């Protein structure tokens, strides 16, 4: 990214000054921020398209900028809630968020890639848009079901999701894999 900022909460006041005085910042990498710090930053995020949150002390992700395309939330132990997704969201990676039980519907986004790793209490995936191409879930032991998967899905990985009820979708997944295998042979 041409204009990006790495923020460590220990120097928050200096970064907040930069953030408010350089409105063209497109990427923000936030480490150990609090709920209030994130709210202060995101309220003025006019050009932000990529947000990476790591080890933040937050129970919910604040409202996201409408132009956000890429969101990564990593090792935020207390995150249990997300706001409505911006329509422009095309990449979502949520890793190491053990308090997360559910995600809002993703149908109104242009999401292409969804990665969920080590979300220990996540029980169900939200509905996904037809634009989804990659879906990977790993170490989500309470995950019980999958939404309807789009025809254009090209990558599916489900690992260490012990409670995933696949009876209803085994036939669908098998048919999906067969169709994509046949299509790859025909073209």
N, C-alpha and C positions, 0 to 999 in steps of 0.2 A: 504494500500500500504506500502511496505517495506521502500521505500524512497519517502517521499513527503515533499512539502514545502508550507507553507502558506505565501503569499506575500502581504504586505500592502505597498502601494506606498510611505508612509512616510519614510520607511527605505529601499528604493529601492537600493541604492548603496551597502549596506551590503548583501542584497539578491542576487544581481547580482554577487557579488564575490562568494557566496556560489554556485549559479547556475553554474558558469563557472568552479568551482573547484570540484564539485561533479557531474560528468557526468551521474551517475546512477539514478538520480531523475526521478521517473515515474509519479508522480502526482503533479500538480501545482494548487493551489487555489489562484487566483489573485483578490485582492480587490482594487478598485479605481486606477487602473493603467492607464497610458496615451497610446496613439498610439505608440509613440517612445519607451516607456518602454517595451511594449509587443513585438514589433519588435525585440528589443535587446535580449529579453529573448528567443523568439521562434527560432531565427536563430541558436542557439546552443542547441536546444532541441533534443538530440540524442536518449534518452530513454523514452521520455514523451509519455504516453499512455492515460492520463486523464487530462483534462484542464477544470477548473471552473473559469469563468470570472464573476465578480459581481461588479456592479456600476462603470464600467470602462468608462473613457472619450474617447471613440473611435467612429469614424464614420464607420469604416469597420474593420472586424476581419482580422488580418494579415495572411499571408500564414501559413498553419497548417503543423505540422510535418507529414511525410508520415506514421508513425506507430501509429498515434493517433486513439484511439478506442472510447473514450467517450468525448463529448464536451457539456458543459452547459454554456449558456450565459444568465445571469440573471440581470434584471434592468439596462441594458445599453441603456439609453434613445436615444442616437444618432446613434446607429448601424443601418445602412441602407444597408450594403453590406457584403457578405461573399465570401471568395475565393473558388476555387475548393475544393471539399471534398477529403480527403485522402481515398483510397480504403478500408482501415482497419476500417473506422468509423462504429460502430455498435449501438451507442447510441447518440441521439441528443435531447437536451432540450433547447428550446429558449423561455424565459419567460420575459415579461415586456420590450419588445423592440418596442415601439410605432412607430418608424420611419421605421421599416422593411416592405417593400412592396412585396418583392419576395425572394425566395431562389433558389440557383442553383440546377440543377437536381441531384438527389441522386442515379441515376441508376448504377453508377460505384462503389457504396459502398456495404458493407455487412450489411447495416443498419437493425437492428431488432426492435428498439424502437424509435419512434418519438413523441415528446411532444411539442406542441406549445400553449402557454398561454399568453393572454393579449398582443397580437401583433396587435395593433389597426388598422394598415393600410395594413396588409397582405391580398392580394387579391386572391391568388391562391397557392395551394400546388404544389411543384415540382413533377415530375415523381419519383416514388419510386421503389426500387428493389423488386424482388420476395422474398427476405429474410425478409421483414418487417412483424413483428408479432403483434406489438402494435402501434396503432395510436390514439392520443388524441389531440383534438383541443378544446380550451376553450377561450371564451372572445376574439374572433377574428371577430369583427362585419362586416368587409369588405370581408371576405372570401366568394368567389362566387362559387367555384367548387372544386371537388376532382379529383385526378388523378385516373387512373385505379388501383383498389386495388388488391393485390395479393391473390391467393387462400389460402395461408397459414396464412392469417391474423386471429388472435384469439381474439383480443381486439380492439374495435372501440368505441371511445367516442367523440361526437360532442355536445358541450354545448355553448350556448350564441353566436352562429355564425348566426346572424339574416339574413344575405343576402345570406346564402348558398343556391345555387340553387340545390335542390335535386330531381327535377322532373325526370331528366334523370337517376339518380342513385337510386331512391327509389326502382324500380323493381330489380335492381342489388343487392342492400343491402338486400332487403327482401329475394331474392333468396339465397344470401350468408348466411344469418342467418338461413334460412330453411335447407340448405345443412349441415351447421355445427351442427344444432340441431339434424338432422337425423343421421349424422355421429356419434355424441356422444351417441345416443341411440343404434346404431348397434355395437359399440365396447365396 
